[in-house]
Structures are given as structure tokens and as C-alpha cells.
Amino acid sequence: MQGVIRELRSQLRYQIIGPFLLLTVIVAAAGALAVFYQVAGSLQERFNNQLASVTRTANDTLLSQEQDNLSFLREVAFAQRNDSISAPGVAEALANDDIDGLKKALDPYFLTGINRIGLDRLIAFNTHGQTVSDFERAPDGSGSGYTSHSPLDISQLWFTSRVLSGTSDSRGDKYAGLVLFGSDSLYLATIAPVRNGEDVVGGLIAAIRVDKLLTILRDGSQAAGITLYDTSGRVLASTFLSVEGTVPQMSLDLLNNFDTNPNALSQSLFSVEEIGGREYQFAYIPLKIRGVSVGILAPALSRDYVMATGRDTLWPLGVVVFLLAGLLVGVGVMIANRITAPLGELARTAEAITGGELHRRAHIQSQNEIGTLAHSFNTMTGFLTNLYGQVSSESSQRAAIVESIADGIVVCDTEGRITLVNHATRQFLDLHDDEPPPTWFSDIPIQELTDGALGFGSQRAHDLFTLHERIVRVSANRVVSNVGEIMGSVCVLQDMTAEVAVDRAKTNFIGTISHELRTPLTVIRGNSDLLMRGLAGPLDDDQKVFVESIRQHAGNMTSLISNVIVIAGLDSGSLSTDLEPLSLTRPVDEAAWPLQSMIKAKNLSLKIDLPDDLPEVLADFDQLRMIMHQLLDNARRYTSQGGIVVRAQALPEHVQVEVEDTGRGISPDMQEQVFQRFIRGDGVSEGINSSERGIGLGLAICKQLVERQGGTIWVTSTPGQGSTFCFTLRYAHAKPSPEESKAPMAAAA
């Protein structure tokens, strides 16, 4: 069986014929079903209309019966004395409690009502709710005889108190409904009060047995049967005989649909029920008496006509569909053979070319679209053969170029899986030519270079990594197709081992020289201080000027050498940051104290405004003191009049420290550059032309030291009005977060 299925799947002929055959069968079956359902729907619609007509007829007959009952009762209630039979008036007899006279008066009316309205029972009751006359004809309805029942107490029935009290509603003082009079027989009763003058002296009841009424409704409407349900869906009476089967109660869903149908009288609700092995369709309408729903009336018709007509229609349709389907299948097989033969030749040619027979061509002489396809296929094959040769040549050339590049090249797909490495990369990874490269870029053992990186601060080289014994610069970029689709990434590994070694040597040399220079400068400055104090003898004015110049320039050189030493420590990674909880007051005071005399010498004021309740911060004491010293010294250098203010404030996330001066200010285009090294002010009397000028390292050192302690630094300035340098520090209870690596190939890895 599996072999047959495999053969059917492997042949285009069967793949064309199979769906065609299936589609033909589906379309034919769908068409037949559509026609059948159309006919069946038409029959069902006619059947529904007939049942609706039956329902309306039954409802009209019921309304007519109700009106006849009311007219009859009205005539009886107002009956006067009949001297021909020595009978008093009905109202007079009830008022006088004349039982015999009342029966004599009602007798002719009861006999007339039997023939006139199909009356089954005529009852008169007094003001105490007791029946005083109760005539009922035989249940079989034969003859004119009747039975007179003994008195009954009907004072508890729903209508008695209303009638005797003379209560009227919107429809009058007469009532109607379904009533049980102490037996199992259910009656459709119409009740009217009897008045003697203005007083109600009793009441009259005209009743018809419901089972007989349903028979009348069935015969008058030509229904197969009629069933009466109460409002809860329970069967009260039905014309279906017990031998035919039991009429089922209304289902809960059907009852809910009936209750929610706003137009139950004009739009009947249908259901199909099986009774005695036959299907009947029921239509449900409310049984309303005097406008009040007292039950559900359900006429029914047999569905034998619909079912028989449907069966008679199905067989001719099936024969026609079968013949048409066979004809279509035969035509489809013939057409499929004419299509699949040349396509088979094309398939065999394609298989041969795939197997390496590039000279093979398709031999098809058809002049239709398949012939055009074969010609185009042969042309395309020749073009692809030439293109294949060109691509192979260019691919070999590109591969040779990539292999000859001295830098390592790693190509990855969008998930970071390595697809290509060149010879230089294999050398970096100590791999032989026949060894496979790592599967993922993350498998390459590169680590970020943290010590001795080129530059510092914002210029620190974050793209330097260690790879085994080498130091490499990693640069990466996405590979994007012509349509903008990201195909992967390419990473270049540049060997920077020699360059980093030279930079480290330069940094070590600068650090060594700086330390060596600071010692004699300290001696020069100390001796100049001693000379200025007169410890080597008194100095005249000219000598004091010379010694003061020596002392001042020695101090400037000492400051510059200190900055260079800090830079060397940052570059080499030897400068450590020890964070601890501390108060801002001490490092700020220690940073300001050495500058007090120089600030006063320029007639500047210095105000330190630190709140007493300022929380402790998490910082390195020496580095925080150095930051404050650099910012205060920078403010002193570039301020000629006014003063300097140091303030701090506690913010929700951190403590913010501000150093504000009244100097010349910084132009907007320079504010982004002042934290880079060797960037200095451009004033005429300060900065670059001043004897106190620096070399532009102080703010760069501040930025690096602030960032090491988890903060940020920035400047706000208005030219001509001064500058405010701000930086943030974390609270002492904050947890230090390690510096995150920003590897350029993080996305690829």
C-alpha cells in the first residue's frame, strides 16, 4: 500500500488527476447537495407556512370561542322571568337563594348552549362561593341529557373573590381561564358576575372541556394534532391518543427561546418531535385568554410529506452527478496526459543537469506554453552554466583575498554562529588549517583589556581585548543585503600587541620621569618658601620678586607633575579606587585649604555651603579630595572678580555637588569638550595667556575619577556670567555596581 501511495505521489500525472478528480467529486457533491437542500428548503418553507396557517386558524378559532362564551354568559346573566315555564330571573333567583327556581331558569339556556357554543358545563354560585347549580353534559357529548352536580366550594379559586367583589380590570368585570373543578378534567371557563340592581348576587361559569376544545381546534385547522402545555412546558392536554405515543414535554432550551421571542404570535417557534415512530413538526404560540398568557398552544403536522419528497429527489440527483463526474474525470485524464508528457522530459533534463551533465538540453517541439518553457529552460541552462563559471572564479579570488589579509576576519550569522574565518584568525586561535573553528563567536576566548589600555576617561579604548597571549582590537559591523535585510555580522581582529607594549612603556616612562621631577621641585619650592620667610637673611624687594616667581612656578610645575602622575596611574591601571562611607565636609575642606591664599591673592571670595544633615556618600577620600581641588583650582584660575561657591544637596537617587564661579564662562561649543584632555580656556587674561595656566588635564581627571565612583559630571555655563560644575555621588548605603563590559561584538555573540 505504501508503495502505491509513493508511486502516486511521485508522478505529476497522478498529482494533477488526483486533485482534479477530488475537486470534481467535491463540486459535484456540493452542487447536488445545494440543489437537494434548495428543494428541501423550499419544501420545508412551504411546510412551515402551512403549519403557520394552521396555527393562525387554531388561534382564531380559540378567540372566536372565547367571544361566543362571553356573549352567551352575558345573555344568561341578564335573563328575566320566564312565565311560560314559571321560572324567575337568574339574578332574582340568586338574590333570593331560590335554588329550584334558578335551575329551572338555567335549564333552557344550558340546553341551548350545548348546541350553540358546545357548552359542557354551566355553573352558578352564590355570594359565599358555593355552587348552587352545576349542570354538566355527558363526556361523550351524546344526546341532550346532563348531570346536575352537588354543591362545591369554589371560594378559593382565583376568580371567585374578584367576581363577587365586582372588581373590574382593563377588559371589564368578566374573566376567563383554565380551571379544574375538583376532578381531573380541565376546562376553559368563562366567568361573569350576576347583578341584581347594583349588587353582585353571585356568578355564572360557562365551561368547555379542554380535550374537546383541542379536538375542535384540530378539526377546524386541519392539524394532525394539537397539544396544550402550561407555562412551564408540562403537557396539560393533547389530541394525540395514547396509542400513538406520548407527547414529550417542552425542553428547557425550547422554553427559553419561547419566553424570549417578542413576536410569539406572529413568528411561531418550531420544533420536530417523534411520536409513535413518526416525526411531527410543532408550532408554539401563547394561549392568551383576555390578553393574559395561561399556557402554550402547539398545533402539529406530520413530516411524512417532506421526508418522502426529499427521498424522491435524492436518487435522480445522484445519478446525474455520477454521470457528470465520470465524464469530467475522463476529460481530465486526457488533458493531464498531454501536459505531463513534455513536463516529464523537462524533469529528466533537469535531473541530468543537476547530476553534472551541463551540456544536456530538453527536446520538446510543442508550440504552446510548455514549448516556450522548454526553450526558456535551455536558454537559462546555458546562461547559468556561464554564470556558474564566473561565480566560481570570483569566489576563488575573494577567498584568496580574505585569506591573505593580515588581520583576523570572523563572519557570523544573525545568531552569532561562525560561518567563516581566515588564516590570520586561525593563527590567533592556534588552529591548524584542517581544524574546525569554534561554532559560536562567544566560544572565542577574548576578554576585555582592563589594565594598560590606550587613553583614559572617555577616550579609553573599549575595543581592546586579550586573545591568548595577544592583545587585539575588535571592530564589528553588520552585513546588510541590498534590500536592507540583516544577514549577519563581520568582525575584524587587529593585532595590537606591539602598539600596547609601546604605549605601556611610554606610560611607565612618563610616570617615572614625573616622580623624579617632583622631588627636586619639592626642594626648590621648599627652599623658596624658606628664603621668603627670611631664614637665610633679609631680602630686598627685587630679590623677593625673583624668589616669589621661583616659588610660584615651582608650585605650578608640581601641580602639573601631579596631574601627569594621576594620568599615568589611570592609564596603567595602577590607581585603585577604595569606596567607603564618608562625609563631604572633610575632603572639601582639605581641598580648599591649600587654595585659600591664592584665592585671597586674587581678591576672590570662597563660600562653602554644605548642609549639616547631608547624608554620607560612597566615595574614595583621596580621589574625592582631588576632584574638589581640581574644580576649585579651575574656578580660581578662570575667575578674575567675584567669588566661588561650593554647595551640595541631597536628591532622591544621589548627592549632587556644585562648584559655581563668576568667571568668564564657557561657550556652548566648548562645553562638550572641556572634559577632554589638553582642552584649555580661551580667555585673554586667564587660562592660556595667564601665568597660572595649566595644560588642560584637571577636568579630564575629574571626569575619570567621578565615573570610577559611580557618578556623572557636567557643566552649565553662560558666557560672561560664570560656570557651574556639577557631579553626583551615590549614597553610602548604595551598592557599587561593577563596570559593564561594552564589547563591540556583544550582539553577534
N, C-alpha and C positions, 0 to 999 in steps of 0.2 A: 504493500500500500504506500509506504514511504517512497519507494522508487517511482511509482506512478505520479505522486504529488511532485517529486523532484523534477520529473520529466515535463510535467505541465508547467512548472514554474520556469524552466529553462528555455522554453520555446516561446518566441514572440507571438507566433500564430495562436497558441492557446491563451496567451495573455490578452490578445485582442478579442478573440472569440468568447473567452470566459466572461469578462465584464460585459461584453455586448449581449451575450445570452442572459446573464443575470439581470442586466438592465431591462432587456426585453420582457423577461418574466415579471420583473417588478412593475414596469409600466403597464403591462397587460393586466396584471392582477389589480394594480391600483385603479386602472380605468374601469375594470369590471366591478370592483368594489364601489367605486364612485357612482357608477350607474345604478348598481344594486341599492346603495344607500340612498341615492336620489329617489329611486322608485319607492323604496321602503319608507323614506322620509315623507314622500308625497302621500303614501297610503296612511302613514301614521298621522300626518296633519289632517287628512280627511277624517280619520277615526277620532282624533281629538276634537275636531269641530262638531262631529256627530254627538260625541259624549257631552260636549259643552251645551249643545242644543237640548239634549235630554235633561241636563242639569237645570237649564233655564226653565224648561217645561215643568219639571218637578217643583221648582221653587214657585213658579207662577200658580200652579195648582194648589200648593200649600197656602199661599197668600189668599187665593180665592176662597179656600175652605175656611180660613180664619175670618174673612169678611162675612161669609154666609152664617157662621156661628154667631157673630156679633149681631147681625140683623135678626136672626131667629130669637136670640135672648132678649133683644130689645122689644120684640113683639110680645113675647111671653110675659116679660116684666110689667108691661103696661096693659095686660089683658083685663077686661072689665067683666062685670057679672054676665053670665050666660043663662038667661031664664029658661032657654029651651031644654037645658039639662039640669036646671036648678043648681048651678054652680056659682059661687061667689067670685069676685075678682081676686086675682092672685095676691095683690098687696093687701086687700081686705082680709083674706083668709090667714095670711101670715100675721097680720096685726092682731087678729082675734084668736090666734092659735087654733084655728079651725082645721084640724088635720084632714078630716074626711072631705070637707069642702075643698081644701087645697088639692088633694089627689084627684077629686072629680074635675077640678078646673084644669089641672095639668094633663090629664089623660088624653084629650084630643090633640093637644099640642105635641105630646111625645110621639103619638102615632103618626102625626103629620111630619114631624122632624125626622123620623126614620126614613121616610121616602124622599124628603126634601133635601136634607143635608147629610144623610147617612148617620143619623144620631144613634149612639149606642147607650147613652146613659143621661138621664135628666134628674138632677138633684136640687131640692130646695132645703135651705137651712135657716134656722131662726136666729135671733139676736144672741143666743147663748152658744152658738157654734155647733148646735145639734141638728142633724139631718131630720127633717120631718116628712120628707117624701123623697124616695130614691127608686126610680124606675130604671131597669136595665133589660135590654132585649137579649135573646139567646146569643151565645158567642158565635154560632154558625150563621146567624142573621136570617134564619128561615122563618116565614110566617109573620104574623103581626102580634104574637104574644110577647109578654115581657114578664120580668120578675120584679117584685117590689121588695127591696131590702129593708131589714130592720134598721132602726136609727143608729147613726155613727157619730162619734165625737170628732169633729174636724176643726175644733177651735185652735189647734196647734199648727195647722197648715199655714204656709207662708202668706196666703191671700186673705184668710178669714178676717183677721183684725183690720186689714185695710178696707175691705168691703163694708164691714159692719160700722166702721167709724166714718164712712163716707169720704175717705181720703181719695184725692184725685192727683194725677201726675200730668205731665205734658200731653199725654194721649187720652186723658179722660179718667172716669171712675170705673171702667171695666178692665178686667185683667184676663190674661191667658198664659198657659204654660203646661209643662208636663207634670202630671200628678199621679200618685199611687194612692188608691182608696182602700187601704187595708188588705190588699191582695197583691199577687204578682203581676197583675195586668196594669200596663202603663197606658195612660190616657192623655190625649191632647185636650185639655179642658179650657173652656171659656167661661169666665165668672162675671156676673153683673149684680149690682145691688138692686133690691126691690124697695121702693119708697112709697109710703102712704102719706101723701102730702109732702112735707119737708123732712119727715123722719124716715130713717132706714129701718125697716122692719124685718129684714132678712136678706137672703141672696139666692140666686139661681146659678146652677152649673150645668152647662151643656158639654158633654164629653164624648170623644170618639176614640176607640181603641187604636193605639199606635200601630200595632201589627196590621190591622185592617187599613189604616190610613196609608201605610207604606205600600200595601198592595194596590190601593187606588192610585198612588203616585207612580208606581212601577207600570201599571197598565196604561195610565194616561200619557206617560212619557216614553213608552216603548223601551224601557231599560230592561236589561237582563235581571237586574236585582237592585234593591235599594237597602242600605244599611243606615241605622241611626246610632251615632256614638254620643256619649256625654262629652263634656268639655275636657275631660282628662284622657279621652281616646278609648274608653271602655265601651264595648258593644252593648247597646240598650235593646235594640230590636233589629231584625233583618228579614227580608223576604226569601233569603236562601234557606231551603229546607235543610234539616239536619242530615238528611241522607246525601245531600250534595257536598257537604263538608262544612267545617267550622270556619266562620269568618274571623280572621285574625284581628287583634286589637291594633290600633294605630301605633307605629313605632315612635320612640321619643324624638328622633330627628324629624320625622314627618310632622309630628305635632308641633315642634318648634317652628318649622317652616310655615305651618298653617297659622300659628299665632303671630308671626312676623310679617305675614302677607297683608299689605294695607288694602288690597283690592280683591278680597277673597270672593266676593260675589261676582265681579266681572272677569276676574282672571283665576280660573279654577286651578287647584293644585291636584296633580295626577300622581297615581302610583299603580303598580302592577302587583296583584296578589294571586296566589294559586289556591283555588277552592275545588276540592274533589277532583284533583288531577287536571283541571282546566285553568287557563290564565284569564283573569278578568282585569280590566283597567278601571280603577275607581277615580271619580272626580269628587273633591271635597269642597263643600260650601257650608257656611254657617247656617244653622237653623235658628232664624230670628222670629220671635213672636212678640208683637207690639214693640219692635225695634230692639229687643234685648236678645242676645245670643244665649240659647238654652241648650244647645247641642250642635252636632256636626252631622249634616246630611250627606250621604255618599252614594249617588247612583253609580252603577257599574254596567259595562258592556263586555261581552266575550271577545277575546283577541283572536279567535279562530280565523276570522276573515283575513286579518293582517298577516298571520303566520302562513296561511295557505297560499296567499298571493305571493309572498316573498319566496316560498319554496318553488312555486311555478316559474318565477322569473329567473332564479339562480341557474338552473340547468341550461337553458338556451345561451345565457351569457357565457357560461363555462366552455361550451362547445365552440362558440365564436372566438373566444380568447385563445383557446388551444390551437385552432387552425391558424389564426393570425400570427401567433408566436412561432409556430413551426415554419411558416413562410419567411418570417423575418430572420430566423436563425439560418435558414438555407442561404438567403442572400448575404448575410453577414459572413458566413464561411467562405463564400466565393470571393467577396471583396477582400477579406483578410489574406487569402492566398495570393492575390495579385499584389498586395502591399508587402507581405513578409518575404517573398522570394528575393527581390533585389536588396531588401534590408539585410537578409542573411548573407548575401555576397559582401555587403559593406562591413558586416560584423566580422566575417572571416578575414577580410583585408586588414581591418584594424587590429585583430589579434596577431596577424603576421608581422605588422609594423611594430607592435609592442614587443614582439619576440626578437626584434633586431633586423628584420628584413625591410630596411628603409627604402628599397627600390620597388617594393610591391605596390600595385595600384589596383583600384576597383574597376572591373569591366562590366559596365551597365549601359545599355543602349536606350533605355526608356527616355521619352521626350517630355515626361511630366516632371513634377517637383522632385521625385526620387532621382530621376536622371540628373537634374540640376544639382541635387545634393551630392551625388556621386562625383560629378565634375568638380564641384567646390571642394569636396573631400580630397581629391587627388591634388588639386592646386594647393590646398592648405598643407598637405603632407610634404610637398616639395618645399614650400616656404619654411615649415617647421624644421625640416632637415637642415636647410641652410642656416636658420637661426640657431639651431642646436650647436652647430659647429662654431658659430660666432660666440655664443654664450660660453661654451667650453673654453675657448681661447681666452676670453676676457676674464673668466673665473680663475683660470690658472694664473693670469697676470696679476689679478688682485690678491690672490693668495700669496704669490711671491712677494708683493709689496708689503703686505701685512707681516709676513714672516721676517722681512729684512728690517723692519722698524726696530730701533734700539730700545724704545720704551715698551713696557708691557701693555698688552691690549686684552681686555676681557669683555666679551659680549654676552649679555644676559637677556632672557625673555622677560615678559611683564611680571612673572612671579619670582624673579631672581635666580632662575635656573641657568647655569652657564652653558652657552651654546658654542663658544669659540674662544680659544686662547692662542697667542702667537708664541714664537720661540723664546722671546725675551721673558714672557710670563713664566714659561716652563723653567727657565734658569732661575728666576726669583723664587720659584717654589721647589727647586731642586728635583725636577721631574725629568725623566728620560723621554725621548721622543715617542716611545711606544707605551708610556704610562698614561692612563686616562687622567684628565684634570679633575678637580673637585666638582661635585654635582651642583652645589649651590654656592653663590657668592659668599654667603655667610660662613662657608667652610674654609675660606681663605684665612689663614691665621694673621690678620692685620690687627694692630692695636694702636689707638691714638697716642701720639707722642706728646707727653705732658711735660717733660723736662728738656730744657735747652732748645725750645722751639724758636724759630726766627721771629724777630719782632716782639712786641709786648702790647698789652692793653687791647684796644680794638683792632690793632694791626697784627695781633698774634696769629700766626699761621695755623688754622684749624684743619688744614688738609694734609698735614704731615702724619705719617703712620710708620710703625715698625713692622717689618716683614722679615721674620727670622733675624739675621744679622744686618739687614739693610734698613735704611730709612727711605721711604718712598713718599712722593707727593701724589695724592689720589685726586683725579678730576673726572667727573662723570657728566654725561648728558643723555637725554632721551633720544631714541631712534623713532622718528615720525615719518609715516608714509606720505605719499603725495596727496592723499585725501584727508590728512590730519589725524590718522589713527596711530596711537602709540603702539609700536611693535616691540619695544624693549628698551635697553639702555646699553651704552658702551662706556667702559671705564679705562682710563689711561693711567698706568703706574710708572711714574718717573723716578728714577734712582737719584735720590738727593743725599746719599750718604756722605759724599765728599764735601758738598756745599755746607751741610750741617756741621761737619767737623771743622771747617774753616770758620764758620760763624761762632761755634763754641770757643775756638781758640781766640778769636777776636774779643769775645765777651770776657773770657778769663784774663786776657791781656789788659783790657780796659779796667777791669776790677782790680788787678794787681797794681797797675800804674796809679789808679785813683787812691788806693790805700797808701802807696809810697809817697804820693804828693801831699796827702792830708797831714802826714806827720810834720814835715818842715813848715807847712803853712800854719799849723797849730803853734809851732815855736815862734814863727815870725809874728803872728797876731798877739801871742802872749807877751813877747818882748816889747812890742809896740805899746801894749797897754801899760807895761811897767815904766816905759820911757815917758808916756803921757802923765803918769802919776808922779814923776819926778824922782823915782827911786834911783836913777843914775845921775842925778844932778838936775838943776833947773834948766829949762829950755826957753830960748827966746821965741818970739812969735813965729818967725819963719820956720824954725825947727819944729814947732808944734804943728804947723800946717803940713810939713813933709811927713812927720810921724803919723798924723791923723789920716793922711792919704794912704800911707802904707797899711795902717790898721783896717781902713775901710775896704781896700781892695783885697787884702788877705781874707777878710770876712766873706766878701763876695765869692772869692775863689773856693773858700771852704764850703760854702753853700752849694756851689756848682759841683764840686767834687763829691759831696754827699749825695746829690741827686744822681750823679753818674753811678755811684756805688749801688744805690737803690735799683737803678735800671739794670745793672749787671746782675743783681740778685734775682730780679724778676725774670730776666732772660734765661738765666741758668737754672732757675727753679730752686735755688738755694734759700730764697726768702720764704720762711714759713709764716702762716697766719694762725695764731692761737686765740680762738674766740673764747671769751669769758664774760660773765655779767659784770658790768661796771657802770659807774655814774659818769655823766658827761662833764661834770664840773672840773674834776682834776685834770684830765687831758686838755681841756680847753684852756684852763689857767696856765698850765705848763707850756702850752704852745704860744700863749700871748705874752708871757713874762719876758722872754728874750727880745721881743719886738717892741716893748714899751718905750724904750729910749729912742729908737729910730722913729716910732710913730710921733712921739712928742717933738722930735727934732724937726718934723715937717709941719708942726702946729696942727696936728690932726687929733681928733678925739676917738677914743675906743670905749664902746659900751658893750658889756656882756650881760645879756638878759636871758637867764636860764631859770625856769620855774622851780620853786623848791620841791614841788611834788612830782617832778619829771621822773617817770619810771626808768629803771636801769635798762641798758641796751646790751646786746650781744655783739662784742667787738674785740679787736686786738688793741690793747692800750697803746703800744708804741706806734702802731700804724695809724690809729685814730689821732694821736698827737701830731704825727707827721702830716696828716691830711689837714688838720686845723692850722698848723704852722704854714703850710704851703698856701692855703686860701687867704690867711691873714697877711702873709708877706706879699702875695699877689695884689691884694687890695691896697696895701701900703705903697707899693711901687707905682700903681696907676692912679692914685688919688693925690691931688695937689692941695685941696682945701675941703673942709667939711669934716667928715669922720667915718668911722667904721662901726657897724653894729653886728653883734653876734646874738642870735636868738634861736630858740628851739621850741617845738610844740609837739604834743602827743596826738597822733592821729589814730584812727581805728586799727590800721594794719601795721604802723611803724612810727618811729620818731623821725621828724623832719628837722634838720639843722640848716640854718640860713646864715650866710655872711654877706651883709649888704654894705656897699660903699657908695660914696658920692663922687666917684671919678668921672672920667670922660665917657664911659660906656663902651659897648661893643656893637658894631654894625651888624645887622641881621645876617649878612652873608658870611660873617666871621664867627657867628655863634655856634655853627655846626662844626667848626674846625679847631676851636680853642683847646679842645681836649686831645688833640693830636700832638705828637712831639715836634719840637722845633717850630711851633707856631707861637709868634710873639705879637704884642700890641703894635699899633702903628701911630702912636702919639708923637707930638713934636718935642714936648718937654718931658715926656715919660716914656717908659718902655725902651724901644730900640735905640733912641738917641740919648738915653739917660745914663748917667754913670752907674746907676743901680740896676741896669737891665740884666735880665737873665738870658738863658739860651732856649727858653720855651719848653722846659721839661716838667715844671711843677704841676700844672693842671693835668698833664698826661699821667703823672704818677698818682695824683688824686683819684682819677677815674679808675685806674687799675686797682688801687688799694680799696676803694669803696666797693667795687664789684666783687673783690675777694671776700668781703664781709657780708655779701648778700644784699647790697643796696644799689641804688642808682644815683647819678649825679647829673645836674643840668644847670643852665644859666638862663636868667631872664634879664634883659638889659634894654635900656633906651639911650641911644647916643646923646651925650651932653648932660644926662641926669644920673648916671651911675649904673651899677650892675648888682645883681643878687645871685650868688652861687648857692644852690641848694643840693643837699644829699640826704639820703634816708638810711636808717639803721634799724635792724629788727629788734623787737623787744627781747629781754633776757630769757623769757620763757619760751621763745620760738625755737623750733628745732632746725638746726642747719641742714640745708638740702645740698647734696653733692652736686657739683657742676655736671651738667648733662653733656654727653658727647654729641657733637654735631657732625658726624661722619657724612661726607658727601654722597656716599652710596647707601645710605640707610634705607632709602626706598627700594633700591634694587635688591638689597639683602633681605 
